[in-house]
Amino acid sequence: MTVVDVGYYTHFALKTGKPQLPRVALRGFKPGAVGVGSVLGELETAVMEALWTTPRQSVTEVEHVLQRRRPIAHTTVLTTLDRLHRKGYLLRERQGKAFVYTPRLTRDAFERAMAEEVLGALLGQLGAPALSAFVDLVAEDPATLDRLEEIIRARRHAGGTA
């Protein structure tokens, strides 16, 4: 696949030699929302869900998926796809006169990036209180606490590079 116009992230990668992933939590984090809706709006979430289910879709194809739930204008879908592309969440490839869009990250990678950004910001700004609160929350479920212990053990065993 030939990637066309991936914007700032390609420029950064070429300049530094390091791949640069888009910031996932660009506009903040909404604690009451579920999943990727914690950082994306309702329409952006619906578009990303459609593309995670079936990558490489045109504007018209995404529009048809969204039309199953509610009426939506073609220009609204076009604008949303363009915004998601400019934020670095989507790649696009020209096919004839139209673009075909594909998510830059898998759903799992997107969710992990979201968690890393939010937790990283909390730990970076609040340090020990954030870490203590995290452990307290994890400890509310013994199975989750056991899983955290396994992850820590594996990380230490791998020398911190797991």
Backbone hydrogen bonds, N-H to C=O, Kabsch-Sander energy under -0.5 kcal/mol:
donor,donor_aa,acceptor,acceptor_aa,energy
3,V,1,M,-0.6
4,V,92,R,-2.1
9,Y,6,V,-0.8
10,T,7,G,-0.8
11,H,7,G,-1.7
12,F,8,Y,-2.9
13,A,9,Y,-2.1
14,L,10,T,-2.6
15,K,11,H,-2.2
16,T,12,F,-2.6
17,G,13,A,-2.2
21,L,19,P,-0.6
26,L,24,V,-1.0
28,G,25,A,-1.0
30,K,38,S,-3.1
33,A,30,K,-1.6
37,G,34,V,-1.7
38,S,35,G,-2.1
39,V,36,V,-1.9
40,L,36,V,-1.9
45,T,41,G,-2.5
46,A,42,E,-2.1
47,V,43,L,-2.4
48,M,44,E,-2.7
49,E,45,T,-2.7
50,A,46,A,-2.1
51,L,47,V,-2.1
52,W,48,M,-2.6
53,T,49,E,-2.1
54,T,50,A,-2.1
56,R,101,Y,-0.8
57,Q,101,Y,-1.9
59,V,99,F,-0.6
62,V,58,S,-2.4
63,E,59,V,-2.8
64,H,60,T,-2.2
65,V,61,E,-1.7
66,L,62,V,-2.4
67,Q,63,E,-2.4
68,R,64,H,-0.8
68,R,65,V,-0.8
69,R,66,L,-1.6
70,R,66,L,-1.7
77,V,73,A,-1.8
78,L,74,H,-2.6
79,T,75,T,-2.5
80,T,76,T,-2.3
81,L,77,V,-2.7
82,D,78,L,-2.3
83,R,79,T,-2.6
84,L,80,T,-2.6
85,H,81,L,-2.2
86,R,82,D,-2.7
87,K,83,R,-2.1
88,G,85,H,-1.2
89,Y,84,L,-2.1
90,L,84,L,-1.0
91,L,102,T,-3.4
92,R,4,V,-0.6
93,E,100,V,-2.2
95,Q,98,A,-3.5
98,A,95,Q,-1.7
100,V,93,E,-2.7
101,Y,57,Q,-3.2
102,T,91,L,-2.4
104,R,89,Y,-3.1
105,L,89,Y,-0.6
110,F,106,T,-2.6
111,E,107,R,-2.7
112,R,108,D,-2.3
113,A,109,A,-2.5
114,M,110,F,-2.5
115,A,111,E,-2.4
116,E,112,R,-2.9
117,E,113,A,-2.5
118,V,114,M,-2.4
119,L,115,A,-2.9
120,G,116,E,-2.4
121,A,117,E,-2.2
122,L,118,V,-2.2
123,L,119,L,-3.1
124,G,120,G,-2.6
125,Q,121,A,-2.0
126,L,122,L,-3.0
127,G,122,L,-0.6
127,G,123,L,-1.4
131,L,127,G,-2.3
132,S,128,A,-2.8
133,A,129,P,-2.4
134,F,130,A,-2.4
135,V,131,L,-2.4
136,D,132,S,-2.5
137,L,133,A,-2.4
138,V,134,F,-2.5
139,A,135,V,-2.6
140,E,136,D,-0.5
140,E,137,L,-0.9
141,D,138,V,-1.7
145,L,141,D,-2.3
146,D,142,P,-2.5
147,R,143,A,-2.0
148,L,144,T,-2.4
149,E,145,L,-2.2
150,E,146,D,-2.1
151,I,147,R,-2.4
152,I,148,L,-2.5
153,R,149,E,-2.6
154,A,150,E,-2.7
155,R,151,I,-2.3
156,R,152,I,-2.5
157,H,153,R,-2.6
158,A,154,A,-2.0
159,G,156,R,-1.3
160,G,155,R,-3.6
